[in-house]
Amino acid sequence: LKAQFDVHFGHYWALQSYFNPASIGTSGRLNITGTYSSQLSGFTRGAETMYFSGDMPLPVANQSHNVGVALFNETIGLFSNQRLFMQYAFRAKKLWGGRLSGGVQIGLLSEKFDGSELEFGDAEGSATNDPAFPSSEAEGSGLDIGAGLHYIHPLFYVGFSALHLNSPEILLAETNEFQISPSFYLSGGCNIQLKNPLLSIQPSFLLQSD
């Protein structure tokens, strides 16, 4: 089996900076976001994910320049993934009643595998001495690059982004390689105002593919 590398948050609409660096600074103020997810709670080595980010507009050029920083940490099985990255977004002048932003991010991606916890069982032909499996903790790191576009209007928003554009290849110990394919995201949402000014409906979508 093979799955996508990036985790998919249920509350993606509140964590747009995770998958689109161009979305930072759209609120026009300091924005701090954090989330924690635990799947298969109670099972040994169930997935645990933490994401924390902060972004803000710079007080120059009518807040056209925006910066952010984010930390991602995930443990799943015997794997641990960590990402620390910086983000920058430039907001263009008004376009069709809204504003278009372009953003980039660059950071360090670290991958760790705890081979000391591998269990092969007692069956004949066990792979205990197989050099393909690390017998101790193996880790490596590499450069990680992403970019995106984001358009926000008083009534709706839409964004397109790509992460891991450089297809990072992480070398674990001397016998294992961990390569990450680029991930592409298309997101959008709108604001449907009801007669009551305190209530609105905000449908949204996120398409993700590698």
Disulfide bonds with the S-S distance in Angstrom:
none
